[in-house]
Amino acid sequence: MTSQQRTKATAAGVYDWYLNGHHHLPCDAEVAIAAQKVFPLAGQVARYNREFLQRAVRWMIQQGIRQFLDIGSGYPVAGNVHEIAQGYASGTRVVYVDLDPDTVRVSNELLADDPNAICLRGDAREPEDIFARATLLDFAKPVGLLLVSVLPFVPGDVVPLVRRYVERLAPGSYLGLTHITLTEDEQARRRQSEVTQTYNANVQQNVTTRSPEEVLELFDGTELVPPGLVHATHWNAPRGYLPAPDDQASAVLLGGVGRVR
Ligand SMILES: C[S@@+](CC[C@H](N)C(=O)[O-])C[C@H]1O[C@@H](n2cnc3c(N)ncnc32)[C@H](O)[C@@H]1O
């Protein structure tokens, strides 16, 4: 199905709208706006998430990582993984994976002239299939695995799933991820629950929120690098950048990077 035939919002389309991208449809915009009416900071959460992704990629490049596996990559928007990584280290190889066929089509149009980057249609729940098809990458060497805001779209116990990825990665690889969590502020929490209900009623992929303890468990088999699992805004934040302590957009998004042992 091409994007033009779709009438129900997708996670990728709603996220693209929040990031001022060019690939969403009116049905995505409608859900994004409705969600913002309930939780006005929804767009800010998307921007914080994207900024974490970009900082994590830069940091992994500084650690010597030259190949990335980005699962649940979404539509290309400014500052994609391959642009950042190759900007620092040309020749860095990137395999993007997404379940949404339209994001894969659009990504591969953008990547047509880049022999070092490709987007595969794949399901995060099937790591073995992804490893078998990500032949651009050499899994005998360290890889930067990015599971940035994709696990909220996978229901159930995702700890064993992430473990299956980590076990296949060479020592010295990194796992970077973000995850939505519930804020401690009661009023914001109510609005957050309401917005999750609106989202899940109208978007093809439902969102699951996990507690900080559950998110921490996802790093089993890795060693969390400083500053550990924190609000994504606080992970390697540039000096003077930190949001206010009562910023509820910052409070709902956790981020961290673990080094594979
Ligand atoms: C919120 S976007 C995140 C995009 C990107 N990772 C980022 O952080 O900027 C979530 C993406 O995950 C994709 N997705 C959802 N479930 C998936 C699954 N089971 N396997 C692969 N991708 C999935 C959606 O299609 C969407 O593009």
The ligand as a MOL file (V3000), in Angstrom:
LIG
                    3D

  0  0  0     0  0            999 V3000
M  V30 BEGIN CTAB
M  V30 COUNTS 27 29 0 0 0
M  V30 BEGIN ATOM
M  V30 1 C 8.4320 6.9810 16.6790 0
M  V30 2 S 9.1110 6.3170 15.2210 0 CHG=1
M  V30 3 C 10.8400 6.3570 15.6250 0
M  V30 4 C 11.7220 6.7070 14.4400 0
M  V30 5 C 13.2210 6.7730 14.7540 0
M  V30 6 N 13.6980 5.5580 15.4060 0
M  V30 7 C 13.5660 7.9370 15.6270 0
M  V30 8 O 13.6970 7.7370 16.8300 0
M  V30 9 O 13.6870 9.0630 15.1320 0 CHG=-1
M  V30 10 C 8.7620 4.5680 15.4220 0
M  V30 11 C 9.0170 3.7380 14.1660 0
M  V30 12 O 9.0020 2.3500 14.5260 0
M  V30 13 C 8.3810 1.6220 13.4720 0
M  V30 14 N 7.9200 0.3310 14.0000 0
M  V30 15 C 6.8680 0.0980 14.8240 0
M  V30 16 N 6.7960 -1.2220 15.1170 0
M  V30 17 C 7.8320 -1.8230 14.4690 0
M  V30 18 C 8.3030 -3.1620 14.3940 0
M  V30 19 N 7.6700 -4.1690 15.0250 0
M  V30 20 N 9.3870 -3.4220 13.6430 0
M  V30 21 C 10.0310 -2.4170 12.9750 0
M  V30 22 N 9.6300 -1.1310 13.0120 0
M  V30 23 C 8.5500 -0.8350 13.7540 0
M  V30 24 C 7.2860 2.5270 12.9900 0
M  V30 25 O 6.8710 2.1920 11.6850 0
M  V30 26 C 7.9770 3.8980 13.0750 0
M  V30 27 O 8.6030 4.2060 11.8630 0
M  V30 END ATOM
M  V30 BEGIN BOND
M  V30 1 1 1 2
M  V30 2 1 2 3
M  V30 3 1 2 10
M  V30 4 1 3 4
M  V30 5 1 4 5
M  V30 6 1 5 6
M  V30 7 1 5 7
M  V30 8 2 7 8
M  V30 9 1 7 9
M  V30 10 1 10 11
M  V30 11 1 11 12
M  V30 12 1 11 26
M  V30 13 1 12 13
M  V30 14 1 13 14
M  V30 15 1 13 24
M  V30 16 1 14 15
M  V30 17 1 14 23
M  V30 18 2 15 16
M  V30 19 1 16 17
M  V30 20 1 17 18
M  V30 21 2 17 23
M  V30 22 1 18 19
M  V30 23 2 18 20
M  V30 24 1 20 21
M  V30 25 2 21 22
M  V30 26 1 22 23
M  V30 27 1 24 25
M  V30 28 1 24 26
M  V30 29 1 26 27
M  V30 END BOND
M  V30 END CTAB
M  END
